[in-house]
Structures are given as structure tokens and as C-alpha cells.
Amino acid sequence: MGTLAELQTTAAACTRCALATGRTQVVFGVGDGSASLMFVGEGPGREEDLAGEPFVGRSGKLLDKLLHQEIGLERSQCYIANVVKCRPPGNRDPLPDEIASCRPFLDAQLELVSPGVVITLGNFATRLLLDTTEGIRRLRGRAYPFRGGHLVPTYHPAAGLRGGAEVVAEMRADFVRAKRLLVGDPP
């Protein structure tokens, strides 16, 4: 498996699925490679594809704000990755074969970072990591055992931007739940 840097180099040359043909660059992951908190989102959008970093647009600003206000951490103190590493055309949902092609990279990131708490952002990341077909509305609001630690599902920040104050309030509650787990309190 190697290191995160070696894995990123491998991912940068990946052509396992059709997403490789339309990308500007692979959006591998960013942050502290030994962080106790890891975020997993769906896939890069236009801004992320251009910058080469996950969650840099409006959704990223909301993520950073909630991370700081509710958990007391900065982006550099956690690790952020996505289910797929290349932007789906037109920001469409990733297809099953695209998710399957990128899954080894995400699994290796989870193994190498080995966070105590993973926050999944939205349906795709949550369904994949919990191996369920249930939707985020039903799954969020609690923590799940995951790889010796915990997984806390919440909405994708884009849903918070679209859904307004109620969705953002639920996201805040999920971030507080994750913070409690990080400090060893029950969720």
C-alpha cells in the first residue's frame, strides 16, 4: 500500500474508468495524514477539479466554517477525501463502475490515515462506507461503529447551501456528535 504520497502518485496516473478522460487533475485528498478526523465526500466538482483539492468552492467554505465552529479544528488538522477522485461530467452522480474503480484508493486512504472518526458527507459516501441502500435522512443523527472507530453521517455541504437553516442545524448537530466521539464522550 505504501504511503499517502505514493498512493497519490498512483492515483494521478489512474485510467481505470472513463472519468479519467474528462478530468483536469485527480483530486486525491488533503490534510493531516495522521488525523483523528476524516471527511469523505462524493466527488470533485468544477472548482475542485481545477484546484486539485476537495471542497474548495462554496461547499468547502461551509465545511470549513462548521469544522471550526462546532469541532474547533481547521482544515489542516483533519483529512478530506472523496469517493471518486475525478470530476463526473456536469457534476452528475458517480456511476457504480466509477465508484468501484476508485474504491481501492479510498480504502487505502482510510487504512493509512486510520482516523478515529469519519464524517461522511452525503448519500454516496454514507451508503458506500456503511454498505447500505438507506438514505442520508434516515441514517444521519447517530454514530455507527466503523473500522475500530466511528462513522457519523451528515448531509453534503451543498445540501446545506440549498436546504437552508434547518439542514445546516442538523449538520451542526452531527459535527457536535463527531466532536464528542473525538474526545471520548458518548455520541
C-alpha positions as CSV (number, residue, x, y, z in Angstrom):
1,M,0.0,0.0,0.0
2,G,2.9,2.4,0.7
3,T,2.4,6.0,1.9
4,L,-0.3,8.5,1.1
5,A,2.2,10.3,-1.2
6,E,2.9,7.1,-3.1
7,L,-0.9,6.3,-3.3
8,Q,-1.5,9.9,-4.6
9,T,1.2,9.4,-7.3
10,T,-0.5,6.1,-8.4
11,A,-4.0,7.8,-8.4
12,A,-2.7,10.7,-10.5
13,A,-1.9,8.3,-13.3
14,C,-5.1,6.3,-13.0
15,T,-7.2,5.5,-16.1
16,R,-9.4,2.7,-14.5
17,C,-12.6,4.4,-15.6
18,A,-14.0,6.9,-18.1
19,L,-13.8,9.8,-15.6
20,A,-10.0,10.0,-16.3
21,T,-10.6,11.3,-19.8
22,G,-12.5,14.4,-18.7
23,R,-10.5,15.5,-15.6
24,T,-8.2,18.4,-15.3
25,Q,-6.4,16.6,-12.5
26,V,-7.0,13.9,-9.9
27,V,-8.5,15.3,-6.7
28,F,-6.9,12.8,-4.3
29,G,-7.2,14.2,-0.8
30,V,-5.8,16.8,1.5
31,G,-4.9,17.4,5.1
32,D,-3.1,15.7,8.0
33,G,-2.3,12.1,7.1
34,S,-2.5,11.0,10.7
35,A,-5.6,13.0,11.6
36,S,-8.1,11.6,14.1
37,L,-11.0,13.0,12.0
38,M,-11.6,12.3,8.3
39,F,-14.3,13.6,5.9
40,V,-15.4,11.6,2.9
41,G,-17.4,13.3,0.3
42,E,-18.9,12.2,-3.1
43,G,-16.6,13.6,-5.8
44,P,-14.9,16.7,-7.0
45,G,-16.9,19.5,-8.7
46,R,-15.6,22.1,-11.1
47,E,-13.7,24.2,-8.6
48,E,-12.1,21.1,-7.0
49,D,-11.1,19.7,-10.4
50,L,-9.4,23.0,-11.2
51,A,-7.7,23.4,-7.8
52,G,-6.8,19.7,-7.3
53,E,-8.2,19.8,-3.7
54,P,-11.5,18.6,-2.3
55,F,-14.1,21.0,-1.0
56,V,-12.7,24.4,-2.2
57,G,-15.8,26.0,-3.5
58,R,-18.9,27.3,-1.7
59,S,-19.5,23.8,-0.2
60,G,-15.9,23.8,1.1
61,K,-16.4,27.2,2.8
62,L,-19.4,25.8,4.6
63,L,-17.5,22.7,5.6
64,D,-14.6,24.8,6.9
65,K,-17.0,27.0,8.9
66,L,-18.8,24.1,10.6
67,L,-15.5,22.4,11.3
68,H,-14.1,25.4,13.0
69,Q,-17.3,26.5,14.8
70,E,-18.6,23.1,16.0
71,I,-15.4,21.0,16.4
72,G,-12.7,23.7,16.9
73,L,-10.5,22.4,14.1
74,E,-9.1,23.8,10.9
75,R,-9.0,22.0,7.6
76,S,-5.3,21.3,8.0
77,Q,-6.0,19.3,11.2
78,C,-8.2,16.7,9.5
79,Y,-8.1,14.7,6.3
80,I,-10.5,15.2,3.5
81,A,-11.1,12.8,0.6
82,N,-13.9,11.8,-1.8
83,V,-15.4,8.5,-3.0
84,V,-14.3,9.3,-6.6
85,K,-11.1,11.2,-7.4
86,C,-12.1,12.7,-10.8
87,R,-15.0,15.0,-11.6
88,P,-18.0,13.4,-13.1
89,P,-19.1,15.3,-16.2
90,G,-21.6,18.1,-15.4
91,N,-21.3,17.3,-11.7
92,R,-23.6,14.3,-12.2
93,D,-23.6,11.5,-9.6
94,P,-20.8,9.0,-9.9
95,L,-21.8,5.7,-11.6
96,P,-21.3,2.3,-9.9
97,D,-18.3,1.3,-12.1
98,E,-16.7,4.7,-11.3
99,I,-17.2,4.2,-7.6
100,A,-15.8,0.6,-7.8
101,S,-12.8,1.8,-9.8
102,C,-11.9,4.4,-7.1
103,R,-12.8,2.2,-4.1
104,P,-9.3,0.8,-3.6
105,F,-7.9,4.4,-3.3
106,L,-10.5,5.3,-0.7
107,D,-10.0,2.1,1.2
108,A,-6.2,2.7,1.3
109,Q,-6.7,6.3,2.4
110,L,-8.9,5.1,5.3
111,E,-6.3,2.5,6.2
112,L,-3.3,4.9,6.1
113,V,-5.0,7.8,7.9
114,S,-6.7,5.4,10.3
115,P,-9.0,8.1,11.8
116,G,-11.0,7.5,15.0
117,V,-14.0,9.3,13.5
118,V,-15.1,9.5,9.8
119,I,-17.8,12.0,8.8
120,T,-19.5,11.1,5.6
121,L,-20.9,13.9,3.6
122,G,-24.0,12.9,1.7
123,N,-25.6,9.8,0.3
124,F,-22.8,8.3,-1.8
125,A,-20.1,8.3,0.8
126,T,-22.5,7.2,3.5
127,R,-24.1,4.4,1.6
128,L,-20.7,3.1,0.3
129,L,-19.0,3.1,3.7
130,L,-22.0,1.7,5.7
131,D,-22.8,-0.7,2.9
132,T,-26.4,0.2,2.8
133,T,-29.1,1.5,0.5
134,E,-30.7,3.7,3.2
135,G,-30.7,7.4,2.5
136,I,-28.9,10.1,4.4
137,R,-32.1,11.5,6.0
138,R,-32.7,8.1,7.7
139,L,-29.0,7.4,8.6
140,R,-27.9,10.8,10.0
141,G,-28.4,11.7,13.6
142,R,-26.4,8.9,15.1
143,A,-22.9,7.3,15.0
144,Y,-22.0,3.9,13.7
145,P,-19.1,1.6,14.5
146,F,-16.6,1.7,11.7
147,R,-13.1,0.2,11.4
148,G,-12.4,0.3,15.1
149,G,-13.8,3.9,15.4
150,H,-17.0,5.7,14.5
151,L,-18.7,6.9,11.4
152,V,-21.0,9.9,11.6
153,P,-23.2,10.5,8.5
154,T,-24.3,14.0,7.7
155,Y,-25.6,16.0,4.7
156,H,-23.3,17.1,1.9
157,P,-22.5,20.8,2.4
158,A,-24.1,21.5,-1.0
159,A,-27.4,20.2,0.6
160,G,-26.8,22.7,3.4
161,L,-26.4,25.5,0.9
162,R,-29.6,24.5,-0.9
163,G,-31.6,23.4,2.2
164,G,-31.2,26.4,4.4
165,A,-31.1,26.8,8.1
166,E,-32.8,23.5,9.1
167,V,-30.3,21.4,7.1
168,V,-27.3,23.4,8.4
169,A,-28.6,23.0,12.0
170,E,-28.8,19.2,11.5
171,M,-25.2,19.3,10.1
172,R,-24.1,21.2,13.2
173,A,-25.6,18.6,15.5
174,D,-23.8,15.9,13.5
175,F,-20.5,17.8,13.8
176,V,-21.0,18.1,17.6
177,R,-21.7,14.3,17.7
178,A,-18.4,13.8,16.0
179,K,-16.6,16.1,18.4
180,R,-17.9,14.2,21.4
181,L,-16.6,11.0,19.9
182,L,-13.2,12.6,19.2
183,V,-12.8,13.5,22.9
184,G,-14.1,10.1,24.1
185,D,-17.6,11.1,25.2
186,P,-20.6,9.1,24.1
187,P,-22.4,10.5,21.0
